[in-house]
Amino acid sequence: MVTKILVTKYSSPLQTHEEGSKVYHLIRDSFVKGQPVELSFEGVDSVTSTFINTAIVLLLDEYQIDEIKKNLKIIKTNSQINKMISYCLETGLQKKEIQGTPTSLTIPPSHQ
């Protein structure tokens, strides 16, 4: 069963750490249950690195990039969103490789 997440339903305008945290917890909860996720950016024009780092890149602390790619399908994006996701993931992977430890961002508690 695929969990479908429309990001605008849970946060908007997709700029802050807190907004990213809401989406992160939804993705992570599905991954913990063994469910893949379809993450839709329908209706979104742009996102910040802060949002992407919290919503997606923090998953690298618990999952390998191959697991994330396999279980997280990102749909209905545009070039700005695609570039931001790629840039943030590449940077997150580089930091993890250099430091040998998880990223330094802390995960705020879920606000449901």
C-alpha positions in Angstrom: 0.0 0.0 0.0 1.5 3.3 -1.1 1.1 6.3 1.2 0.2 9.4 -0.9 1.2 12.8 0.6 0.2 16.1 -1.0 2.7 18.5 0.7 0.4 21.5 0.5 -2.2 19.6 2.6 0.2 19.5 5.5 2.2 22.7 5.2 2.5 25.8 3.1 4.5 27.8 1.8 7.2 25.1 2.2 9.9 27.3 3.5 10.6 26.5 7.2 12.1 23.7 9.3 8.8 23.3 11.0 6.9 22.8 7.7 9.5 20.3 6.6 9.2 18.5 9.9 5.5 17.8 9.3 6.3 16.1 6.0 9.3 14.3 7.3 7.3 12.7 10.1 4.6 11.6 7.5 7.3 10.0 5.3 9.2 8.4 8.2 6.0 7.0 9.7 5.2 5.3 6.4 8.7 4.0 6.0 8.6 2.5 9.6 5.5 0.6 8.6 7.2 -0.6 5.4 5.0 1.5 3.1 6.4 3.3 0.2 5.5 7.0 -0.2 4.4 9.1 -3.2 5.2 12.7 -2.4 3.3 15.2 -4.5 4.3 18.8 -5.0 1.2 19.6 -7.0 0.5 23.3 -7.0 3.9 24.2 -5.5 6.0 26.7 -7.4 9.1 26.7 -5.2 10.6 25.3 -2.0 13.6 26.3 0.2 16.6 24.2 1.1 15.5 24.4 4.7 12.2 22.7 3.9 13.9 20.0 1.7 16.7 19.4 4.2 14.1 18.7 7.0 11.5 16.9 4.9 13.7 14.6 2.9 17.5 14.9 3.6 17.0 14.0 7.3 15.9 10.5 6.1 19.6 9.9 5.4 20.1 9.6 9.1 18.1 6.4 9.2 18.0 5.1 5.6 20.5 4.5 2.9 20.0 6.6 -0.3 19.1 3.5 -2.3 16.3 2.7 0.2 15.0 6.3 0.0 15.1 6.2 -3.9 13.3 2.9 -3.9 10.6 3.9 -1.4 10.1 7.6 -2.1 8.5 8.6 -5.4 8.4 12.4 -5.9 5.9 13.6 -8.4 4.3 16.8 -9.8 7.4 18.9 -9.4 9.0 21.6 -11.5 12.7 22.4 -12.4 13.2 24.5 -9.3 11.9 21.8 -6.9 13.9 19.1 -8.7 17.1 21.2 -8.6 16.6 21.9 -4.9 16.0 18.3 -4.0 19.0 17.1 -6.0 21.3 19.8 -4.5 20.2 19.2 -0.9 20.5 15.4 -1.2 24.0 15.7 -2.8 25.1 18.1 -0.1 23.6 15.9 2.7 25.4 12.8 1.3 28.7 14.7 1.1 28.4 16.0 4.7 27.5 12.5 5.9 30.5 11.1 4.0 32.9 13.7 5.3 31.7 13.7 8.9 31.0 10.0 9.1 28.0 10.9 11.2 24.4 11.9 10.7 23.5 15.4 9.6 23.5 18.0 12.4 19.9 19.0 12.0 17.6 18.0 14.9 14.2 16.7 14.3 11.5 18.6 16.1 8.6 16.6 17.6 5.7 15.8 15.3 2.9 18.3 15.5 -0.2 16.4 14.4 
